[in-house]
Amino acid sequence: MTYEQHKFQIRTDPSVSYWLKAAIEALDKRDPVDAYNDVQTLAMVLGVRRVEIVAGEDLSADAVLSQVL
Protein backbone atom coordinates (compact mmCIF):
# COMPACT_ATOMS: atom_id res chain seq x y z
CA MET A 1 0.00 0.00 0.00
CA THR A 2 1.31 3.45 -0.91
CA TYR A 3 1.55 6.43 1.43
CA GLU A 4 -1.42 8.08 -0.27
CA GLN A 5 -3.50 4.90 0.10
CA HIS A 6 -2.66 4.69 3.81
CA LYS A 7 -3.55 8.35 4.19
CA PHE A 8 -6.88 7.86 2.43
CA GLN A 9 -7.69 4.85 4.61
CA ILE A 10 -6.94 6.81 7.79
CA ARG A 11 -8.80 9.92 6.60
CA THR A 12 -11.96 7.96 5.77
CA ASP A 13 -12.00 5.73 8.86
CA PRO A 14 -14.57 7.07 11.36
CA SER A 15 -12.77 5.35 14.24
CA VAL A 16 -9.57 7.34 13.70
CA SER A 17 -9.28 10.41 15.92
CA TYR A 18 -9.59 13.90 14.52
CA TRP A 19 -6.22 14.67 16.11
CA LEU A 20 -4.43 11.95 14.11
CA LYS A 21 -6.11 12.98 10.87
CA ALA A 22 -5.11 16.60 11.43
CA ALA A 23 -1.56 15.62 12.44
CA ILE A 24 -1.07 13.65 9.22
CA GLU A 25 -2.28 16.59 7.14
CA ALA A 26 0.00 18.98 9.05
CA LEU A 27 2.99 16.65 8.70
CA ASP A 28 2.45 16.51 4.94
CA LYS A 29 3.45 20.16 4.78
CA ARG A 30 6.82 19.51 6.43
CA ASP A 31 10.07 17.99 5.30
CA PRO A 32 9.48 14.22 5.59
CA VAL A 33 12.77 13.57 7.40
CA ASP A 34 12.10 16.28 9.98
CA ALA A 35 8.51 15.11 10.40
CA TYR A 36 9.62 11.50 10.89
CA ASN A 37 12.21 12.53 13.50
CA ASP A 38 9.62 14.57 15.40
CA VAL A 39 7.13 11.69 15.34
CA GLN A 40 9.79 9.33 16.68
CA THR A 41 10.55 11.76 19.52
CA LEU A 42 6.83 12.12 20.29
CA ALA A 43 6.42 8.33 20.37
CA MET A 44 9.35 8.00 22.78
CA VAL A 45 8.02 10.69 25.14
CA LEU A 46 4.52 9.20 25.10
CA GLY A 47 6.01 5.76 25.71
CA VAL A 48 7.68 7.11 28.84
CA ARG A 49 4.41 8.66 29.96
CA ARG A 50 2.55 5.38 29.40
CA VAL A 51 5.10 3.40 31.41
CA GLU A 52 4.94 5.90 34.27
CA ILE A 53 1.14 5.84 34.34
CA VAL A 54 0.96 2.05 34.18
CA ALA A 55 3.61 1.75 36.89
CA GLY A 56 1.69 4.19 39.05
CA GLU A 57 4.85 5.56 40.55
CA ASP A 58 7.81 7.73 39.72
CA LEU A 59 10.46 5.55 38.16
CA SER A 60 14.06 6.49 37.51
CA ALA A 61 14.74 7.73 34.01
CA ASP A 62 16.91 4.69 33.24
CA ALA A 63 14.20 2.24 34.33
CA VAL A 64 11.57 4.02 32.25
CA LEU A 65 13.75 4.20 29.16
CA SER A 66 14.65 0.52 29.40
CA GLN A 67 10.93 -0.31 29.31
CA VAL A 68 10.23 2.04 26.40
CA LEU A 69 13.19 1.14 24.22
mmCIF file of the N, C-alpha and C atoms, coordinates in Angstrom:
data_MODEL
# 
_entry.id   MODEL 
# 
loop_
_atom_site.group_PDB 
_atom_site.id 
_atom_site.type_symbol 
_atom_site.label_atom_id 
_atom_site.label_alt_id 
_atom_site.label_comp_id 
_atom_site.label_asym_id 
_atom_site.label_entity_id 
_atom_site.label_seq_id 
_atom_site.pdbx_PDB_ins_code 
_atom_site.Cartn_x 
_atom_site.Cartn_y 
_atom_site.Cartn_z 
_atom_site.occupancy 
_atom_site.B_iso_or_equiv 
_atom_site.pdbx_formal_charge 
_atom_site.auth_seq_id 
_atom_site.auth_comp_id 
_atom_site.auth_asym_id 
_atom_site.auth_atom_id 
_atom_site.pdbx_PDB_model_num 
ATOM 1   N N  . MET A 1 1  ? 0.853   -1.182 0.000  1.00 0.00 ? 1  MET A N  1 
ATOM 2   C CA . MET A 1 1  ? 0.000   0.000  0.000  1.00 0.00 ? 1  MET A CA 1 
ATOM 3   C C  . MET A 1 1  ? 0.898   1.244  0.000  1.00 0.00 ? 1  MET A C  1 
ATOM 4   N N  . THR A 1 2  ? 0.535   2.212  -0.816 1.00 0.00 ? 2  THR A N  1 
ATOM 5   C CA . THR A 1 2  ? 1.310   3.448  -0.906 1.00 0.00 ? 2  THR A CA 1 
ATOM 6   C C  . THR A 1 2  ? 0.978   4.376  0.267  1.00 0.00 ? 2  THR A C  1 
ATOM 7   N N  . TYR A 1 3  ? 1.796   5.421  0.402  1.00 0.00 ? 3  TYR A N  1 
ATOM 8   C CA . TYR A 1 3  ? 1.552   6.434  1.431  1.00 0.00 ? 3  TYR A CA 1 
ATOM 9   C C  . TYR A 1 3  ? 0.181   7.072  1.242  1.00 0.00 ? 3  TYR A C  1 
ATOM 10  N N  . GLU A 1 4  ? -0.135  7.436  0.001  1.00 0.00 ? 4  GLU A N  1 
ATOM 11  C CA . GLU A 1 4  ? -1.421  8.079  -0.274 1.00 0.00 ? 4  GLU A CA 1 
ATOM 12  C C  . GLU A 1 4  ? -2.589  7.143  0.038  1.00 0.00 ? 4  GLU A C  1 
ATOM 13  N N  . GLN A 1 5  ? -2.445  5.859  -0.223 1.00 0.00 ? 5  GLN A N  1 
ATOM 14  C CA . GLN A 1 5  ? -3.499  4.896  0.105  1.00 0.00 ? 5  GLN A CA 1 
ATOM 15  C C  . GLN A 1 5  ? -3.681  4.762  1.615  1.00 0.00 ? 5  GLN A C  1 
ATOM 16  N N  . HIS A 1 6  ? -2.569  4.728  2.344  1.00 0.00 ? 6  HIS A N  1 
ATOM 17  C CA . HIS A 1 6  ? -2.660  4.690  3.811  1.00 0.00 ? 6  HIS A CA 1 
ATOM 18  C C  . HIS A 1 6  ? -3.366  5.943  4.329  1.00 0.00 ? 6  HIS A C  1 
ATOM 19  N N  . LYS A 1 7  ? -2.963  7.075  3.779  1.00 0.00 ? 7  LYS A N  1 
ATOM 20  C CA . LYS A 1 7  ? -3.548  8.346  4.193  1.00 0.00 ? 7  LYS A CA 1 
ATOM 21  C C  . LYS A 1 7  ? -5.047  8.369  3.927  1.00 0.00 ? 7  LYS A C  1 
ATOM 22  N N  . PHE A 1 8  ? -5.462  7.909  2.766  1.00 0.00 ? 8  PHE A N  1 
ATOM 23  C CA . PHE A 1 8  ? -6.879  7.858  2.433  1.00 0.00 ? 8  PHE A CA 1 
ATOM 24  C C  . PHE A 1 8  ? -7.633  6.955  3.403  1.00 0.00 ? 8  PHE A C  1 
ATOM 25  N N  . GLN A 1 9  ? -7.058  5.801  3.690  1.00 0.00 ? 9  GLN A N  1 
ATOM 26  C CA . GLN A 1 9  ? -7.693  4.853  4.610  1.00 0.00 ? 9  GLN A CA 1 
ATOM 27  C C  . GLN A 1 9  ? -7.871  5.470  5.995  1.00 0.00 ? 9  GLN A C  1 
ATOM 28  N N  . ILE A 1 10 ? -6.858  6.164  6.476  1.00 0.00 ? 10 ILE A N  1 
ATOM 29  C CA . ILE A 1 10 ? -6.941  6.813  7.789  1.00 0.00 ? 10 ILE A CA 1 
ATOM 30  C C  . ILE A 1 10 ? -7.969  7.938  7.761  1.00 0.00 ? 10 ILE A C  1 
ATOM 31  N N  . ARG A 1 11 ? -7.904  8.760  6.708  1.00 0.00 ? 11 ARG A N  1 
ATOM 32  C CA . ARG A 1 11 ? -8.804  9.920  6.603  1.00 0.00 ? 11 ARG A CA 1 
ATOM 33  C C  . ARG A 1 11 ? -10.265 9.516  6.528  1.00 0.00 ? 11 ARG A C  1 
ATOM 34  N N  . THR A 1 12 ? -10.563 8.376  5.942  1.00 0.00 ? 12 THR A N  1 
ATOM 35  C CA . THR A 1 12 ? -11.961 7.961  5.769  1.00 0.00 ? 12 THR A CA 1 
ATOM 36  C C  . THR A 1 12 ? -12.463 7.003  6.853  1.00 0.00 ? 12 THR A C  1 
ATOM 37  N N  . ASP A 1 13 ? -11.603 6.645  7.782  1.00 0.00 ? 13 ASP A N  1 
ATOM 38  C CA . ASP A 1 13 ? -11.997 5.726  8.858  1.00 0.00 ? 13 ASP A CA 1 
ATOM 39  C C  . ASP A 1 13 ? -12.634 6.524  9.997  1.00 0.00 ? 13 ASP A C  1 
ATOM 40  N N  . PRO A 1 14 ? -13.910 6.302  10.296 1.00 0.00 ? 14 PRO A N  1 
ATOM 41  C CA . PRO A 1 14 ? -14.569 7.075  11.357 1.00 0.00 ? 14 PRO A CA 1 
ATOM 42  C C  . PRO A 1 14 ? -14.029 6.769  12.759 1.00 0.00 ? 14 PRO A C  1 
ATOM 43  N N  . SER A 1 15 ? -13.300 5.680  12.914 1.00 0.00 ? 15 SER A N  1 
ATOM 44  C CA . SER A 1 15 ? -12.773 5.354  14.244 1.00 0.00 ? 15 SER A CA 1 
ATOM 45  C C  . SER A 1 15 ? -11.433 6.032  14.531 1.00 0.00 ? 15 SER A C  1 
ATOM 46  N N  . VAL A 1 16 ? -10.841 6.652  13.525 1.00 0.00 ? 16 VAL A N  1 
ATOM 47  C CA . VAL A 1 16 ? -9.568  7.339  13.704 1.00 0.00 ? 16 VAL A CA 1 
ATOM 48  C C  . VAL A 1 16 ? -9.838  8.730  14.264 1.00 0.00 ? 16 VAL A C  1 
ATOM 49  N N  . SER A 1 17 ? -9.053  9.121  15.249 1.00 0.00 ? 17 SER A N  1 
ATOM 50  C CA . SER A 1 17 ? -9.276  10.410 15.918 1.00 0.00 ? 17 SER A CA 1 
ATOM 51  C C  . SER A 1 17 ? -9.038  11.594 14.983 1.00 0.00 ? 17 SER A C  1 
ATOM 52  N N  . TYR A 1 18 ? -9.774  12.657 15.268 1.00 0.00 ? 18 TYR A N  1 
ATOM 53  C CA . TYR A 1 18 ? -9.594  13.904 14.523 1.00 0.00 ? 18 TYR A CA 1 
ATOM 54  C C  . TYR A 1 18 ? -8.152  14.388 14.663 1.00 0.00 ? 18 TYR A C  1 
ATOM 55  N N  . TRP A 1 19 ? -7.586  14.227 15.855 1.00 0.00 ? 19 TRP A N  1 
ATOM 56  C CA . TRP A 1 19 ? -6.216  14.675 16.114 1.00 0.00 ? 19 TRP A CA 1 
ATOM 57  C C  . TRP A 1 19 ? -5.235  13.992 15.157 1.00 0.00 ? 19 TRP A C  1 
ATOM 58  N N  . LEU A 1 20 ? -5.347  12.677 14.990 1.00 0.00 ? 20 LEU A N  1 
ATOM 59  C CA . LEU A 1 20 ? -4.431  11.945 14.112 1.00 0.00 ? 20 LEU A CA 1 
ATOM 60  C C  . LEU A 1 20 ? -4.611  12.377 12.662 1.00 0.00 ? 20 LEU A C  1 
ATOM 61  N N  . LYS A 1 21 ? -5.852  12.536 12.243 1.00 0.00 ? 21 LYS A N  1 
ATOM 62  C CA . LYS A 1 21 ? -6.107  12.978 10.870 1.00 0.00 ? 21 LYS A CA 1 
ATOM 63  C C  . LYS A 1 21 ? -5.491  14.357 10.626 1.00 0.00 ? 21 LYS A C  1 
ATOM 64  N N  . ALA A 1 22 ? -5.664  15.256 11.566 1.00 0.00 ? 22 ALA A N  1 
ATOM 65  C CA . ALA A 1 22 ? -5.111  16.605 11.431 1.00 0.00 ? 22 ALA A CA 1 
ATOM 66  C C  . ALA A 1 22 ? -3.581  16.577 11.484 1.00 0.00 ? 22 ALA A C  1 
ATOM 67  N N  . ALA A 1 23 ? -3.020  15.723 12.331 1.00 0.00 ? 23 ALA A N  1 
ATOM 68  C CA . ALA A 1 23 ? -1.565  15.624 12.440 1.00 0.00 ? 23 ALA A CA 1 
ATOM 69  C C  . ALA A 1 23 ? -0.957  15.139 11.129 1.00 0.00 ? 23 ALA A C  1 
ATOM 70  N N  . ILE A 1 24 ? -1.575  14.160 10.496 1.00 0.00 ? 24 ILE A N  1 
ATOM 71  C CA . ILE A 1 24 ? -1.067  13.654 9.225  1.00 0.00 ? 24 ILE A CA 1 
ATOM 72  C C  . ILE A 1 24 ? -1.107  14.744 8.164  1.00 0.00 ? 24 ILE A C  1 
ATOM 73  N N  . GLU A 1 25 ? -2.189  15.487 8.116  1.00 0.00 ? 25 GLU A N  1 
ATOM 74  C CA . GLU A 1 25 ? -2.284  16.585 7.142  1.00 0.00 ? 25 GLU A CA 1 
ATOM 75  C C  . GLU A 1 25 ? -1.221  17.647 7.422  1.00 0.00 ? 25 GLU A C  1 
ATOM 76  N N  . ALA A 1 26 ? -1.006  17.971 8.690  1.00 0.00 ? 26 ALA A N  1 
ATOM 77  C CA . ALA A 1 26 ? 0.003   18.976 9.045  1.00 0.00 ? 26 ALA A CA 1 
ATOM 78  C C  . ALA A 1 26 ? 1.409   18.476 8.711  1.00 0.00 ? 26 ALA A C  1 
ATOM 79  N N  . LEU A 1 27 ? 1.662   17.207 8.976  1.00 0.00 ? 27 LEU A N  1 
ATOM 80  C CA . LEU A 1 27 ? 2.985   16.653 8.697  1.00 0.00 ? 27 LEU A CA 1 
ATOM 81  C C  . LEU A 1 27 ? 3.282   16.597 7.207  1.00 0.00 ? 27 LEU A C  1 
ATOM 82  N N  . ASP A 1 28 ? 2.262   16.508 6.382  1.00 0.00 ? 28 ASP A N  1 
ATOM 83  C CA . ASP A 1 28 ? 2.451   16.508 4.936  1.00 0.00 ? 28 ASP A CA 1 
ATOM 84  C C  . ASP A 1 28 ? 3.078   17.803 4.433  1.00 0.00 ? 28 ASP A C  1 
ATOM 85  N N  . LYS A 1 29 ? 2.937   18.862 5.193  1.00 0.00 ? 29 LYS A N  1 
ATOM 86  C CA . LYS A 1 29 ? 3.451   20.164 4.778  1.00 0.00 ? 29 LYS A CA 1 
ATOM 87  C C  . LYS A 1 29 ? 4.902   20.367 5.203  1.00 0.00 ? 29 LYS A C  1 
ATOM 88  N N  . ARG A 1 30 ? 5.459   19.392 5.897  1.00 0.00 ? 30 ARG A N  1 
ATOM 89  C CA . ARG A 1 30 ? 6.819   19.508 6.426  1.00 0.00 ? 30 ARG A CA 1 
ATOM 90  C C  . ARG A 1 30 ? 7.785   18.623 5.657  1.00 0.00 ? 30 ARG A C  1 
ATOM 91  N N  . ASP A 1 31 ? 9.049   18.868 5.841  1.00 0.00 ? 31 ASP A N  1 
ATOM 92  C CA . ASP A 1 31 ? 10.072  17.991 5.298  1.00 0.00 ? 31 ASP A CA 1 
ATOM 93  C C  . ASP A 1 31 ? 9.859   16.602 5.886  1.00 0.00 ? 31 ASP A C  1 
ATOM 94  N N  . PRO A 1 32 ? 9.798   15.547 5.067  1.00 0.00 ? 32 PRO A N  1 
ATOM 95  C CA . PRO A 1 32 ? 9.476   14.215 5.592  1.00 0.00 ? 32 PRO A CA 1 
ATOM 96  C C  . PRO A 1 32 ? 10.497  13.685 6.600  1.00 0.00 ? 32 PRO A C  1 
ATOM 97  N N  . VAL A 1 33 ? 11.758  14.034 6.444  1.00 0.00 ? 33 VAL A N  1 
ATOM 98  C CA . VAL A 1 33 ? 12.772  13.565 7.401  1.00 0.00 ? 33 VAL A CA 1 
ATOM 99  C C  . VAL A 1 33 ? 12.571  14.251 8.749  1.00 0.00 ? 33 VAL A C  1 
ATOM 100 N N  . ASP A 1 34 ? 12.359  15.555 8.742  1.00 0.00 ? 34 ASP A N  1 
ATOM 101 C CA . ASP A 1 34 ? 12.103  16.282 9.984  1.00 0.00 ? 34 ASP A CA 1 
ATOM 102 C C  . ASP A 1 34 ? 10.821  15.791 10.649 1.00 0.00 ? 34 ASP A C  1 
ATOM 103 N N  . ALA A 1 35 ? 9.782   15.587 9.855  1.00 0.00 ? 35 ALA A N  1 
ATOM 104 C CA . ALA A 1 35 ? 8.508   15.111 10.400 1.00 0.00 ? 35 ALA A CA 1 
ATOM 105 C C  . ALA A 1 35 ? 8.678   13.737 11.034 1.00 0.00 ? 35 ALA A C  1 
ATOM 106 N N  . TYR A 1 36 ? 9.384   12.843 10.362 1.00 0.00 ? 36 TYR A N  1 
ATOM 107 C CA . TYR A 1 36 ? 9.623   11.501 10.890 1.00 0.00 ? 36 TYR A CA 1 
ATOM 108 C C  . TYR A 1 36 ? 10.387  11.569 12.216 1.00 0.00 ? 36 TYR A C  1 
ATOM 109 N N  . ASN A 1 37 ? 11.431  12.393 12.264 1.00 0.00 ? 37 ASN A N  1 
ATOM 110 C CA . ASN A 1 37 ? 12.209  12.526 13.501 1.00 0.00 ? 37 ASN A CA 1 
ATOM 111 C C  . ASN A 1 37 ? 11.349  13.056 14.643 1.00 0.00 ? 37 ASN A C  1 
ATOM 112 N N  . ASP A 1 38 ? 10.504  14.033 14.363 1.00 0.00 ? 38 ASP A N  1 
ATOM 113 C CA . ASP A 1 38 ? 9.623   14.575 15.398 1.00 0.00 ? 38 ASP A CA 1 
ATOM 114 C C  . ASP A 1 38 ? 8.622   13.530 15.880 1.00 0.00 ? 38 ASP A C  1 
ATOM 115 N N  . VAL A 1 39 ? 8.083   12.743 14.964 1.00 0.00 ? 39 VAL A N  1 
ATOM 116 C CA . VAL A 1 39 ? 7.128   11.694 15.338 1.00 0.00 ? 39 VAL A CA 1 
ATOM 117 C C  . VAL A 1 39 ? 7.810   10.639 16.208 1.00 0.00 ? 39 VAL A C  1 
ATOM 118 N N  . GLN A 1 40 ? 9.050   10.299 15.877 1.00 0.00 ? 40 GLN A N  1 
ATOM 119 C CA . GLN A 1 40 ? 9.788   9.328  16.683 1.00 0.00 ? 40 GLN A CA 1 
ATOM 120 C C  . GLN A 1 40 ? 10.016  9.868  18.100 1.00 0.00 ? 40 GLN A C  1 
ATOM 121 N N  . THR A 1 41 ? 10.354  11.142 18.210 1.00 0.00 ? 41 THR A N  1 
ATOM 122 C CA . THR A 1 41 ? 10.546  11.759 19.524 1.00 0.00 ? 41 THR A CA 1 
ATOM 123 C C  . THR A 1 41 ? 9.234   11.770 20.303 1.00 0.00 ? 41 THR A C  1 
ATOM 124 N N  . LEU A 1 42 ? 8.141   12.123 19.643 1.00 0.00 ? 42 LEU A N  1 
ATOM 125 C CA . LEU A 1 42 ? 6.831   12.124 20.290 1.00 0.00 ? 42 LEU A CA 1 
ATOM 126 C C  . LEU A 1 42 ? 6.474   10.728 20.791 1.00 0.00 ? 42 LEU A C  1 
ATOM 127 N N  . ALA A 1 43 ? 6.718   9.714  19.966 1.00 0.00 ? 43 ALA A N  1 
ATOM 128 C CA . ALA A 1 43 ? 6.418   8.329  20.368 1.00 0.00 ? 43 ALA A CA 1 
ATOM 129 C C  . ALA A 1 43 ? 7.239   7.933  21.588 1.00 0.00 ? 43 ALA A C  1 
ATOM 130 N N  . MET A 1 44 ? 8.495   8.329  21.643 1.00 0.00 ? 44 MET A N  1 
ATOM 131 C CA . MET A 1 44 ? 9.346   7.999  22.782 1.00 0.00 ? 44 MET A CA 1 
ATOM 132 C C  . MET A 1 44 ? 8.833   8.665  24.053 1.00 0.00 ? 44 MET A C  1 
ATOM 133 N N  . VAL A 1 45 ? 8.505   9.946  23.965 1.00 0.00 ? 45 VAL A N  1 
ATOM 134 C CA . VAL A 1 45 ? 8.021   10.688 25.135 1.00 0.00 ? 45 VAL A CA 1 
ATOM 135 C C  . VAL A 1 45 ? 6.691   10.103 25.624 1.00 0.00 ? 45 VAL A C  1 
ATOM 136 N N  . LEU A 1 46 ? 5.794   9.792  24.704 1.00 0.00 ? 46 LEU A N  1 
ATOM 137 C CA . LEU A 1 46 ? 4.518   9.200  25.105 1.00 0.00 ? 46 LEU A CA 1 
ATOM 138 C C  . LEU A 1 46 ? 4.699   7.790  25.649 1.00 0.00 ? 46 LEU A C  1 
ATOM 139 N N  . GLY A 1 47 ? 5.699   7.073  25.156 1.00 0.00 ? 47 GLY A N  1 
ATOM 140 C CA . GLY A 1 47 ? 6.013   5.760  25.706 1.00 0.00 ? 47 GLY A CA 1 
ATOM 141 C C  . GLY A 1 47 ? 6.452   5.861  27.158 1.00 0.00 ? 47 GLY A C  1 
ATOM 142 N N  . VAL A 1 48 ? 7.262   6.866  27.461 1.00 0.00 ? 48 VAL A N  1 
ATOM 143 C CA . VAL A 1 48 ? 7.683   7.107  28.840 1.00 0.00 ? 48 VAL A CA 1 
ATOM 144 C C  . VAL A 1 48 ? 6.473   7.438  29.706 1.00 0.00 ? 48 VAL A C  1 
ATOM 145 N N  . ARG A 1 49 ? 5.614   8.295  29.211 1.00 0.00 ? 49 ARG A N  1 
ATOM 146 C CA . ARG A 1 49 ? 4.407   8.664  29.957 1.00 0.00 ? 49 ARG A CA 1 
ATOM 147 C C  . ARG A 1 49 ? 3.541   7.441  30.251 1.00 0.00 ? 49 ARG A C  1 
ATOM 148 N N  . ARG A 1 50 ? 3.351   6.590  29.235 1.00 0.00 ? 50 ARG A N  1 
ATOM 149 C CA . ARG A 1 50 ? 2.550   5.379  29.401 1.00 0.00 ? 50 ARG A CA 1 
ATOM 150 C C  . ARG A 1 50 ? 3.140   4.467  30.471 1.00 0.00 ? 50 ARG A C  1 
ATOM 151 N N  . VAL A 1 51 ? 4.450   4.263  30.425 1.00 0.00 ? 51 VAL A N  1 
ATOM 152 C CA . VAL A 1 51 ? 5.104   3.401  31.413 1.00 0.00 ? 51 VAL A CA 1 
ATOM 153 C C  . VAL A 1 51 ? 4.923   3.973  32.818 1.00 0.00 ? 51 VAL A C  1 
ATOM 154 N N  . GLU A 1 52 ? 5.094   5.282  32.960 1.00 0.00 ? 52 GLU A N  1 
ATOM 155 C CA . GLU A 1 52 ? 4.936   5.905  34.274 1.00 0.00 ? 52 GLU A CA 1 
ATOM 156 C C  . GLU A 1 52 ? 3.508   5.766  34.790 1.00 0.00 ? 52 GLU A C  1 
ATOM 157 N N  . ILE A 1 53 ? 2.536   5.948  33.920 1.00 0.00 ? 53 ILE A N  1 
ATOM 158 C CA . ILE A 1 53 ? 1.137   5.840  34.342 1.00 0.00 ? 53 ILE A CA 1 
ATOM 159 C C  . ILE A 1 53 ? 0.803   4.412  34.718 1.00 0.00 ? 53 ILE A C  1 
ATOM 160 N N  . VAL A 1 54 ? 1.245   3.453  33.893 1.00 0.00 ? 54 VAL A N  1 
ATOM 161 C CA . VAL A 1 54 ? 0.964   2.049  34.176 1.00 0.00 ? 54 VAL A CA 1 
ATOM 162 C C  . VAL A 1 54 ? 1.655   1.618  35.464 1.00 0.00 ? 54 VAL A C  1 
ATOM 163 N N  . ALA A 1 55 ? 2.867   2.107  35.677 1.00 0.00 ? 55 ALA A N  1 
ATOM 164 C CA . ALA A 1 55 ? 3.612   1.750  36.891 1.00 0.00 ? 55 ALA A CA 1 
ATOM 165 C C  . ALA A 1 55 ? 2.986   2.387  38.121 1.00 0.00 ? 55 ALA A C  1 
ATOM 166 N N  . GLY A 1 56 ? 2.337   3.521  37.928 1.00 0.00 ? 56 GLY A N  1 
ATOM 167 C CA . GLY A 1 56 ? 1.686   4.194  39.045 1.00 0.00 ? 56 GLY A CA 1 
ATOM 168 C C  . GLY A 1 56 ? 2.642   4.795  40.050 1.00 0.00 ? 56 GLY A C  1 
ATOM 169 N N  . GLU A 1 57 ? 3.858   4.983  39.638 1.00 0.00 ? 57 GLU A N  1 
ATOM 170 C CA . GLU A 1 57 ? 4.848   5.560  40.550 1.00 0.00 ? 57 GLU A CA 1 
ATOM 171 C C  . GLU A 1 57 ? 5.911   6.265  39.728 1.00 0.00 ? 57 GLU A C  1 
ATOM 172 N N  . ASP A 1 58 ? 6.703   7.081  40.404 1.00 0.00 ? 58 ASP A N  1 
ATOM 173 C CA . ASP A 1 58 ? 7.811   7.729  39.717 1.00 0.00 ? 58 ASP A CA 1 
ATOM 174 C C  . ASP A 1 58 ? 8.952   6.738  39.606 1.00 0.00 ? 58 ASP A C  1 
ATOM 175 N N  . LEU A 1 59 ? 9.347   6.439  38.392 1.00 0.00 ? 59 LEU A N  1 
ATOM 176 C CA . LEU A 1 59 ? 10.461  5.548  38.155 1.00 0.00 ? 59 LEU A CA 1 
ATOM 177 C C  . LEU A 1 59 ? 11.684  6.364  37.772 1.00 0.00 ? 59 LEU A C  1 
ATOM 178 N N  . SER A 1 60 ? 12.856  5.801  37.958 1.00 0.00 ? 60 SER A N  1 
ATOM 179 C CA . SER A 1 60 ? 14.059  6.491  37.513 1.00 0.00 ? 60 SER A CA 1 
ATOM 180 C C  . SER A 1 60 ? 14.031  6.575  35.991 1.00 0.00 ? 60 SER A C  1 
ATOM 181 N N  . ALA A 1 61 ? 14.710  7.549  35.464 1.00 0.00 ? 61 ALA A N  1 
ATOM 182 C CA . ALA A 1 61 ? 14.742  7.734  34.008 1.00 0.00 ? 61 ALA A CA 1 
ATOM 183 C C  . ALA A 1 61 ? 15.294  6.499  33.313 1.00 0.00 ? 61 ALA A C  1 
ATOM 184 N N  . ASP A 1 62 ? 16.312  5.878  33.870 1.00 0.00 ? 62 ASP A N  1 
ATOM 185 C CA . ASP A 1 62 ? 16.905  4.695  33.243 1.00 0.00 ? 62 ASP A CA 1 
ATOM 186 C C  . ASP A 1 62 ? 15.922  3.540  33.212 1.00 0.00 ? 62 ASP A C  1 
ATOM 187 N N  . ALA A 1 63 ? 15.166  3.336  34.287 1.00 0.00 ? 63 ALA A N  1 
ATOM 188 C CA . ALA A 1 63 ? 14.197  2.238  34.331 1.00 0.00 ? 63 ALA A CA 1 
ATOM 189 C C  . ALA A 1 63 ? 13.077  2.464  33.318 1.00 0.00 ? 63 ALA A C  1 
ATOM 190 N N  . VAL A 1 64 ? 12.630  3.701  33.208 1.00 0.00 ? 64 VAL A N  1 
ATOM 191 C CA . VAL A 1 64 ? 11.567  4.020  32.251 1.00 0.00 ? 64 VAL A CA 1 
ATOM 192 C C  . VAL A 1 64 ? 12.049  3.811  30.830 1.00 0.00 ? 64 VAL A C  1 
ATOM 193 N N  . LEU A 1 65 ? 13.239  4.334  30.517 1.00 0.00 ? 65 LEU A N  1 
ATOM 194 C CA . LEU A 1 65 ? 13.749  4.197  29.155 1.00 0.00 ? 65 LEU A CA 1 
ATOM 195 C C  . LEU A 1 65 ? 13.989  2.748  28.774 1.00 0.00 ? 65 LEU A C  1 
ATOM 196 N N  . SER A 1 66 ? 14.433  1.935  29.718 1.00 0.00 ? 66 SER A N  1 
ATOM 197 C CA . SER A 1 66 ? 14.653  0.522  29.396 1.00 0.00 ? 66 SER A CA 1 
ATOM 198 C C  . SER A 1 66 ? 13.338  -0.177 29.051 1.00 0.00 ? 66 SER A C  1 
ATOM 199 N N  . GLN A 1 67 ? 12.225  0.278  29.622 1.00 0.00 ? 67 GLN A N  1 
ATOM 200 C CA . GLN A 1 67 ? 10.928  -0.313 29.309 1.00 0.00 ? 67 GLN A CA 1 
ATOM 201 C C  . GLN A 1 67 ? 10.368  0.214  27.998 1.00 0.00 ? 67 GLN A C  1 
ATOM 202 N N  . VAL A 1 68 ? 10.740  1.426  27.622 1.00 0.00 ? 68 VAL A N  1 
ATOM 203 C CA . VAL A 1 68 ? 10.228  2.037  26.400 1.00 0.00 ? 68 VAL A CA 1 
ATOM 204 C C  . VAL A 1 68 ? 11.028  1.550  25.203 1.00 0.00 ? 68 VAL A C  1 
ATOM 205 N N  . LEU A 1 69 ? 12.330  1.517  25.350 1.00 0.00 ? 69 LEU A N  1 
ATOM 206 C CA . LEU A 1 69 ? 13.191  1.145  24.216 1.00 0.00 ? 69 LEU A CA 1 
ATOM 207 C C  . LEU A 1 69 ? 13.297  -0.332 24.185 1.00 0.00 ? 69 LEU A C  1 
# 
